[in-house]
């Protein structure tokens, strides 16, 4: 396709799935005021693409670009946050699965970047998507480069998205993306991470490239909770260290004995620890075990739609994970 500019103030030109959508004039520009949802270009299905849009958020907001949209509940998403301008998460990649934003699972330098995002001023957001890679750029600042898009190299619809009110103007779409030559950061998986779990009633589920079990990918949050299991062998016995992170509520058992219970959810505070991220070393449990086979069992509950998952690693002398 040739480069095309879409007039976002023309509401009839889009399929809109949002709490509010209004054609407005904002600081002298025709714009779409969107609140909590999607505006999708009908009939346009692409894989490799460049998408650009001007955005103005009068307050806290998460406005961005949605692409490779399969349906209203599954798509790729990149957005800028004016209320966290200059912080580590001002620019965020956030794949959506089963209508859940999974930024608590996709966080850190492979998926977030500190940039300057103005409030109550127009800024320019661009997304270049090619294969399994994407680059997100605010104005002329260095981009956030994502090496492995969570939904993979597929086709889908295009549009814009926001949580909380934002204005959008002059959506430009081109089939000629331009990604930087440099490569973004890849996630680092801790040694001893369990990368497959048996999920009761659903079978074996493999973790994401960052080592986190992303239940949102496979299951709707309406399920409420799941039960996970994995066995390992300790030939000589001795100390075992279990490092873990999770969202949202976890009860962990070892050989039918509860060894950990906790809750990790979003709190609307500025600190990193208040975001509810699934971090590899949030908690550590140490046990002295006898030789033989041991069973880890977890009940993981979901209470919010920001990431439902678990990462767990085992450290000990000659630990051997048994086949799932």
Backbone torsions as a table, in degrees:
resi	resn	phi	psi	omega
1	UNK	NA	152.1	174.8
2	UNK	-79.7	162.3	176.6
3	UNK	-60.6	134.9	-177.1
4	UNK	-140.1	137.5	175.9
5	UNK	-103.9	129.6	179.5
6	UNK	-105.5	132.8	177.5
7	UNK	-82.1	102.5	-175.7
8	UNK	-67.5	-20.4	178.5
9	UNK	-73.6	-12.6	176.7
10	UNK	-88.1	90.4	-171.2
11	UNK	-63.3	-28.6	-178.1
12	UNK	-68.7	-12.7	-177.9
13	UNK	-86.0	0.6	-174.1
14	UNK	-134.9	152.2	167.1
15	UNK	-90.3	119.0	-172.5
16	UNK	-113.4	127.7	178.4
17	UNK	-127.6	83.1	-172.0
18	UNK	-152.4	161.1	177.2
19	UNK	-65.1	-38.4	177.7
20	UNK	-145.7	146.3	173.6
21	UNK	-151.1	122.0	-176.2
22	UNK	-138.1	142.4	171.4
23	UNK	-82.8	124.7	-174.7
24	UNK	-136.7	164.7	165.0
25	UNK	-109.3	120.0	-173.0
26	UNK	-128.2	117.2	-177.3
27	UNK	49.8	44.2	173.7
28	UNK	83.6	4.9	-176.8
29	UNK	-122.4	142.2	170.9
30	UNK	-68.5	132.7	-174.0
31	UNK	-152.7	164.7	170.7
32	UNK	-102.2	123.4	171.4
33	UNK	-93.8	116.2	-175.5
34	UNK	-119.2	139.4	178.5
35	UNK	-131.2	120.1	170.1
36	UNK	54.8	68.4	174.9
37	UNK	161.0	-163.9	-172.2
38	UNK	-113.8	147.5	163.3
39	UNK	-125.5	118.9	-170.4
40	UNK	-114.7	136.7	174.2
41	UNK	-73.6	117.0	-178.0
42	UNK	-72.7	140.6	171.9
43	UNK	77.3	2.5	-179.7
44	UNK	-107.5	110.3	-177.8
45	UNK	-119.1	119.1	-177.8
46	UNK	-140.3	162.0	173.5
47	UNK	-111.5	-67.9	177.5
48	UNK	-87.8	126.3	-170.3
49	UNK	-162.8	154.9	167.5
50	UNK	-113.7	132.2	179.0
51	UNK	-127.3	131.7	179.0
52	UNK	-133.0	145.6	178.5
53	UNK	-155.8	147.8	173.0
54	UNK	-94.5	138.0	-172.6
55	UNK	-132.0	144.4	174.7
56	UNK	-141.3	118.2	-179.8
57	UNK	-114.9	121.5	-177.2
58	UNK	-77.3	-8.4	179.8
59	UNK	-161.5	-156.6	177.8
60	UNK	-56.9	132.1	-178.8
61	UNK	-167.9	165.3	-180.0
62	UNK	-131.4	62.8	-175.1
63	UNK	-85.2	140.5	-179.1
64	UNK	-166.6	-161.7	-174.2
65	UNK	-114.2	130.7	174.8
66	UNK	-107.7	139.9	-178.1
67	UNK	-149.9	165.7	-174.2
68	UNK	48.3	48.5	-179.0
69	UNK	-77.8	117.8	174.5
70	UNK	-82.3	-45.7	177.1
71	UNK	-160.0	-173.8	-175.1
72	UNK	-68.8	-8.2	-176.6
73	UNK	-114.0	-3.8	-175.2
74	UNK	-144.6	115.9	-179.3
75	UNK	-169.9	170.7	173.5
76	UNK	-94.5	151.7	-173.6
77	UNK	-150.8	135.8	170.9
78	UNK	-134.0	132.3	-176.7
79	UNK	-145.1	163.1	178.3
80	UNK	-113.5	149.2	-175.8
81	UNK	-121.9	100.5	-179.7
82	UNK	-62.4	-30.7	-177.1
83	UNK	-75.8	-10.6	172.9
84	UNK	-117.8	26.8	-179.5
85	UNK	-50.3	129.9	179.5
86	UNK	87.7	-12.3	179.7
87	UNK	-91.2	173.4	-172.9
88	UNK	-61.6	-24.2	-173.7
89	UNK	-112.5	20.2	-178.8
90	UNK	-63.8	-27.1	174.7
91	UNK	-123.9	124.3	-167.1
92	UNK	-133.8	131.0	166.0
93	UNK	-92.4	133.6	-170.1
94	UNK	-148.7	86.9	177.7
95	UNK	-67.7	140.7	-177.5
96	UNK	-107.1	126.5	178.0
97	UNK	-127.0	130.7	177.9
98	UNK	49.9	39.0	178.1
99	UNK	70.3	14.5	178.7
100	UNK	-106.6	127.1	170.4
101	UNK	-76.4	123.7	-168.9
102	UNK	-108.1	32.2	-178.3
103	UNK	-64.0	-21.3	175.8
104	UNK	-69.4	-20.4	176.6
105	UNK	-92.6	-40.0	-178.9
106	UNK	-100.7	90.4	-178.2
107	UNK	-142.7	172.4	-175.5
108	UNK	90.7	-178.9	-172.0
109	UNK	-60.5	-26.6	176.0
110	UNK	-68.6	-16.1	-171.3
111	UNK	-133.3	-4.1	-177.4
112	UNK	-138.2	155.0	178.5
113	UNK	-151.9	143.4	174.4
114	UNK	-81.3	120.7	175.0
115	UNK	-140.8	168.9	175.4
116	UNK	-93.4	123.9	180.0
117	UNK	-127.1	114.0	-175.5
118	UNK	-75.2	154.0	171.0
119	UNK	-102.7	137.4	178.4
120	UNK	61.6	24.8	173.0
121	UNK	-136.8	150.8	177.1
122	UNK	-71.5	135.5	170.0
123	UNK	-134.4	163.6	-173.8
124	UNK	-111.0	127.1	176.8
125	UNK	-116.7	130.0	179.4
126	UNK	-126.5	140.6	174.5
127	UNK	-125.5	123.1	174.0
128	UNK	-108.4	121.4	-174.9
129	UNK	-123.3	127.3	179.6
130	UNK	-148.3	121.6	-178.5
131	UNK	59.9	-125.5	179.0
132	UNK	-99.6	12.7	-177.8
133	UNK	-114.3	156.1	175.3
134	UNK	-148.6	152.8	173.7
135	UNK	-130.5	129.7	180.0
136	UNK	-114.8	129.2	-173.5
137	UNK	-130.6	130.1	172.4
138	UNK	-103.5	120.1	-175.4
139	UNK	50.2	-128.4	-178.3
140	UNK	-109.6	24.9	-178.9
141	UNK	-81.5	161.0	177.6
142	UNK	-56.5	139.4	-173.0
143	UNK	-81.4	158.8	163.7
144	UNK	-86.4	119.1	-178.6
145	UNK	-107.3	121.0	178.5
146	UNK	-104.7	119.8	-175.2
147	UNK	-79.3	-28.8	-173.6
148	UNK	-137.8	97.3	177.3
149	UNK	-65.8	137.4	-170.3
150	UNK	-66.7	-30.7	179.8
151	UNK	-87.3	-3.4	177.0
152	UNK	81.2	176.2	-178.0
153	UNK	-79.0	90.2	-175.9
154	UNK	-133.2	171.7	174.7
155	UNK	-95.6	164.2	177.4
156	UNK	177.4	177.3	179.4
157	UNK	-77.7	171.3	-177.7
158	UNK	-128.6	153.4	176.0
159	UNK	-179.8	-162.7	177.4
160	UNK	-124.1	161.4	-175.3
161	UNK	-149.8	149.3	169.4
162	UNK	-154.4	151.5	162.1
163	UNK	-112.3	127.8	-170.8
164	UNK	75.5	158.6	-168.5
165	UNK	-66.3	140.5	173.1
166	UNK	-154.4	155.8	177.9
167	UNK	-106.2	139.9	-179.9
168	UNK	-128.0	137.8	179.6
169	UNK	-141.1	145.0	170.4
170	UNK	54.4	72.9	174.9
171	UNK	-79.7	120.4	-178.5
172	UNK	-113.1	130.9	-179.2
173	UNK	-125.7	132.6	178.9
174	UNK	-139.5	144.6	177.3
175	UNK	-87.3	20.9	-178.8
176	UNK	-123.8	74.5	178.1
177	UNK	-69.2	155.1	178.4
178	UNK	-134.5	98.8	179.3
179	UNK	-91.4	144.4	177.0
180	UNK	-61.6	154.2	178.0
181	UNK	-69.6	-31.5	-178.2
182	UNK	-71.1	153.7	-175.6
183	UNK	-101.5	139.6	176.3
184	UNK	-73.3	175.6	180.0
185	UNK	-72.9	144.0	171.7
186	UNK	-100.8	148.7	177.2
187	UNK	-65.7	148.7	177.3
188	UNK	-108.7	122.5	-178.1
189	UNK	-95.8	127.2	178.8
190	UNK	-60.6	147.4	174.9
191	UNK	-58.3	142.4	176.9
192	UNK	80.8	9.0	-179.1
193	UNK	-68.6	134.2	174.1
194	UNK	-77.5	117.1	-173.8
195	UNK	-105.6	-0.9	174.1
196	UNK	-140.8	140.4	178.9
197	UNK	-131.6	146.2	170.0
198	UNK	-88.1	117.7	-179.0
199	UNK	-101.9	117.3	-174.6
200	UNK	-56.9	125.5	178.8
201	UNK	88.0	-8.8	-175.6
202	UNK	-130.6	-15.9	179.2
203	UNK	95.6	-159.6	-175.2
204	UNK	-83.1	131.8	175.8
205	UNK	-122.1	130.2	-179.3
206	UNK	-91.8	142.9	-179.2
207	UNK	-74.5	165.5	178.2
208	UNK	-72.5	169.1	177.9
209	UNK	-57.4	-21.8	176.7
210	UNK	-89.5	8.7	175.9
211	UNK	86.0	-0.7	-177.1
212	UNK	-92.8	134.8	172.1
213	UNK	-75.8	109.6	-177.6
214	UNK	-96.9	91.7	-179.1
215	UNK	-68.6	-25.5	178.2
216	UNK	-60.1	-31.1	179.3
217	UNK	-61.8	-36.5	-168.8
218	UNK	-105.9	-24.6	-169.3
219	UNK	-137.0	146.1	175.0
220	UNK	-76.2	147.6	-179.3
221	UNK	-66.2	-19.2	178.1
222	UNK	-61.1	-17.8	177.2
223	UNK	-62.0	-33.8	173.4
224	UNK	90.9	-49.6	-179.4
225	UNK	-158.6	157.8	174.5
226	UNK	-134.8	161.1	176.3
227	UNK	-118.2	126.1	-175.3
228	UNK	-114.4	153.1	177.5
229	UNK	-148.3	149.4	173.3
230	UNK	-159.1	138.2	179.3
231	UNK	-109.1	149.5	174.2
232	UNK	-141.7	159.3	-179.8
233	UNK	-115.5	139.7	176.8
234	UNK	-122.4	94.2	-170.2
235	UNK	-58.9	-37.5	-174.0
236	UNK	-108.5	-3.1	-175.0
237	UNK	73.9	174.6	177.5
238	UNK	126.9	-167.6	-176.7
239	UNK	-74.8	142.3	175.8
240	UNK	-131.6	133.6	177.7
241	UNK	-110.5	125.3	-179.6
242	UNK	-112.6	109.4	176.9
243	UNK	-99.9	137.4	-174.1
244	UNK	-152.7	156.4	170.8
245	UNK	-144.5	154.5	-171.9
246	UNK	-162.0	169.6	168.3
247	UNK	-156.5	126.3	18.5
248	UNK	-117.1	-40.1	178.8
249	UNK	-132.2	132.0	-174.7
250	UNK	-130.2	135.1	164.5
251	UNK	-120.9	120.9	-176.6
252	UNK	-114.8	129.9	177.9
253	UNK	-116.1	146.5	171.7
254	UNK	-126.2	116.8	-177.7
255	UNK	53.1	46.4	174.3
256	UNK	69.9	12.6	175.6
257	UNK	-114.6	129.7	179.2
258	UNK	-68.4	123.9	179.1
259	UNK	-114.6	-10.7	178.5
260	UNK	-158.8	140.5	169.8
261	UNK	-140.4	138.7	179.6
262	UNK	-170.4	171.6	178.5
263	UNK	-132.1	137.8	179.9
264	UNK	-140.7	102.7	-177.1
265	UNK	-135.6	171.8	-179.3
266	UNK	-71.9	135.3	169.6
267	UNK	-125.7	136.5	-174.9
268	UNK	-79.1	66.3	-179.7
269	UNK	-128.4	157.1	-174.2
270	UNK	-75.6	-16.4	-174.4
271	UNK	-73.1	147.4	178.0
272	UNK	-56.5	-42.9	-176.2
273	UNK	-66.4	-16.8	-178.0
274	UNK	-86.3	-4.6	-175.3
275	UNK	-77.3	-19.0	-177.8
276	UNK	81.0	24.9	179.5
277	UNK	-64.2	150.2	170.8
278	UNK	-86.5	98.5	-177.3
279	UNK	-108.0	143.9	-173.5
280	UNK	-63.2	-31.3	-173.9
281	UNK	-119.0	36.1	177.1
282	UNK	-62.8	-40.4	-174.9
283	UNK	-140.7	153.1	178.9
284	UNK	-139.0	131.4	178.7
285	UNK	-122.4	130.9	179.9
286	UNK	-114.0	134.5	-178.4
287	UNK	-134.9	147.7	170.5
288	UNK	-103.7	119.2	-172.7
289	UNK	-117.7	150.7	175.4
290	UNK	-80.5	162.1	176.1
291	UNK	-60.9	148.8	175.6
292	UNK	129.2	-165.8	-178.4
293	UNK	-93.0	135.8	-179.3
294	UNK	-127.7	151.2	-175.2
295	UNK	-120.8	124.4	170.3
296	UNK	-93.8	132.5	176.4
297	UNK	-134.7	133.9	-176.6
298	UNK	-130.6	139.7	167.2
299	UNK	-109.3	117.2	-176.5
300	UNK	-117.7	117.0	-178.1
301	UNK	-102.9	152.0	177.3
302	UNK	-113.6	133.4	179.2
303	UNK	-127.8	-4.9	179.1
304	UNK	-150.9	163.2	-173.5
305	UNK	-101.7	45.0	-178.5
306	UNK	-119.0	12.3	-178.1
307	UNK	132.1	121.5	-178.4
308	UNK	-123.8	101.9	-172.6
309	UNK	-165.8	-179.1	-175.1
310	UNK	-152.5	140.0	166.4
311	UNK	-129.2	134.9	-176.3
312	UNK	-146.2	133.8	177.2
313	UNK	-127.5	151.3	-178.8
314	UNK	-118.6	131.2	175.4
315	UNK	-127.1	128.0	179.0
316	UNK	179.1	165.2	-176.5
317	UNK	-69.2	115.4	173.6
318	UNK	63.2	31.5	175.0
319	UNK	-64.6	134.4	177.7
320	UNK	-127.6	117.1	173.9
321	UNK	-71.7	133.3	178.8
322	UNK	-87.7	154.0	-179.4
323	UNK	-56.3	143.0	-179.1
324	UNK	-67.3	NA	NA
